[in-house]
Amino acid sequence: MTDAQIIVFPLTRRVGKIRTVAATLSGMKTDKMARAYRMQITAGILTNLGKLGVAPIDQNEPVFEFWRAVHDEIARTMEGAA
Protein backbone atom coordinates (compact mmCIF):
# COMPACT_ATOMS: atom_id res chain seq x y z
CA MET A 1 0.00 0.00 0.00
CA THR A 2 1.37 3.45 -0.89
CA ASP A 3 0.97 6.70 1.00
CA ALA A 4 -1.48 9.08 -0.55
CA GLN A 5 -0.37 12.64 -1.20
CA ILE A 6 -2.78 15.45 -0.43
CA ILE A 7 -2.89 18.22 -2.97
CA VAL A 8 -4.76 21.31 -1.85
CA PHE A 9 -5.86 24.27 -3.93
CA PRO A 10 -2.89 26.68 -3.90
CA LEU A 11 -3.42 29.53 -1.45
CA THR A 12 -1.81 31.91 -3.93
CA ARG A 13 -4.72 31.24 -6.32
CA ARG A 14 -7.28 32.42 -3.77
CA VAL A 15 -7.27 35.90 -5.29
CA GLY A 16 -10.42 37.06 -3.51
CA LYS A 17 -9.01 36.10 -0.11
CA ILE A 18 -5.66 37.71 -0.92
CA ARG A 19 -7.30 40.96 -2.00
CA THR A 20 -9.59 41.05 1.04
CA VAL A 21 -6.71 40.45 3.45
CA ALA A 22 -4.52 43.03 1.67
CA ALA A 23 -7.26 45.66 1.78
CA THR A 24 -8.00 44.96 5.44
CA LEU A 25 -4.32 45.13 6.38
CA SER A 26 -3.88 48.37 4.45
CA GLY A 27 -6.72 49.92 6.43
CA MET A 28 -5.34 48.99 9.85
CA LYS A 29 -4.64 52.01 12.04
CA THR A 30 -1.85 50.50 14.16
CA ASP A 31 0.89 47.92 13.80
CA LYS A 32 -0.54 46.10 16.81
CA MET A 33 -3.89 45.68 15.04
CA ALA A 34 -2.17 44.52 11.86
CA ARG A 35 -0.03 42.01 13.76
CA ALA A 36 -3.09 40.57 15.52
CA TYR A 37 -4.94 40.32 12.20
CA ARG A 38 -1.99 38.55 10.55
CA MET A 39 -1.85 36.06 13.42
CA GLN A 40 -5.62 35.46 13.15
CA ILE A 41 -5.45 34.84 9.39
CA THR A 42 -2.39 32.59 9.74
CA ALA A 43 -4.06 30.55 12.49
CA GLY A 44 -7.14 30.11 10.30
CA ILE A 45 -5.08 28.95 7.34
CA LEU A 46 -3.11 26.50 9.48
CA THR A 47 -6.31 25.12 10.99
CA ASN A 48 -7.81 24.68 7.54
CA LEU A 49 -4.71 22.95 6.18
CA GLY A 50 -4.67 20.67 9.23
CA LYS A 51 -8.30 19.71 8.69
CA LEU A 52 -7.47 18.86 5.10
CA GLY A 53 -4.82 16.47 6.34
CA VAL A 54 -1.74 18.45 5.34
CA ALA A 55 1.17 17.50 7.59
CA PRO A 56 2.43 20.34 9.81
CA ILE A 57 5.84 20.22 8.15
CA ASP A 58 4.17 20.85 4.77
CA GLN A 59 2.10 23.83 5.96
CA ASN A 60 4.82 26.47 6.19
CA GLU A 61 5.50 26.98 2.50
CA PRO A 62 1.86 27.55 1.43
CA VAL A 63 1.38 30.03 4.29
CA PHE A 64 4.58 31.86 3.35
CA GLU A 65 3.50 32.02 -0.31
CA PHE A 66 0.06 33.31 0.72
CA TRP A 67 1.61 36.18 2.69
CA ARG A 68 3.97 36.94 -0.17
CA ALA A 69 0.94 37.22 -2.47
CA VAL A 70 -0.77 39.53 0.06
CA HIS A 71 2.36 41.69 0.21
CA ASP A 72 2.52 41.82 -3.59
CA GLU A 73 -1.16 42.83 -3.72
CA ILE A 74 -0.60 45.64 -1.22
CA ALA A 75 2.37 46.86 -3.25
CA ARG A 76 0.35 46.66 -6.46
CA THR A 77 -2.54 48.67 -5.06
CA MET A 78 -0.20 51.29 -3.59
CA GLU A 79 1.61 51.54 -6.90
CA GLY A 80 -1.70 52.00 -8.73
CA ALA A 81 -2.79 54.71 -6.29
CA ALA A 82 0.36 56.78 -6.89
N, C-alpha and C positions, 0 to 999 in steps of 0.2 A: 504494500500500500504506500502511495506517495503522499507527501504533505501538499496540501492545497495552498495556493498563494492567493491572497486577497488583493484585489485591485479595486481601489476606490476612485471615484470621480475626482480628478485633480482639483485641489482647492484653488489653484490659480485660474481655473476656468469658471469659477463662481463669480462672474463679473458683477452681478447685482450685489452680492454680499461684500465684495471688495469695495465697490463704489459707496455703499452705505456706510461701511466702517470708516473709509477715508473721509467722507463728508462729516461724519460724527466726530471723528478725531480732530478735524480741522476746526470745528466749532467749539472745542473744549476751551474753557476760560483759563484753566490752570494745568500745570504739568501733573499735579497730584491727581486731578480728575482724569487726565489722559492716561496716566499710568494704571489707575484702577480699571479703566475701560479696557485697556490692552490686556490686563490680567484676566478680566471677565471673558473677553472674546477668546483668548488662548485656552482658558479652562474649558469653555464650551466646545471648542474644536477638539481638544484632547479627549473630552468625554465622548464626543460623537465618534471619533476614530476608535476609541476603546470599545464602544458598543458594536462597531462594525467588525471587531475582531482583529484590528491592526495591532501588532505587537508594540509595546512601549518603545522599544529601540528603533522602530520604523516610523514613529510619529514625529520625530524632530524635524526631519527634512521638509515634509509637507507644510508644517506650521511655519518654518522659516521662509519657505517660498511664498506662502500666503502673505506674511508680513512684508516681504519684499514687494509683492504686487500692490499691497496697500500703499507702501511708501512711493512706489512709482506712480500710482494714481494721484496721490496728493501732489507730487511734483508736477505731474501733467496738468492738473487743474490750476495750480498756482502759475504755471508757465502760460496757460491759456488766458488767465486773468490779467496778466501783465501787458 
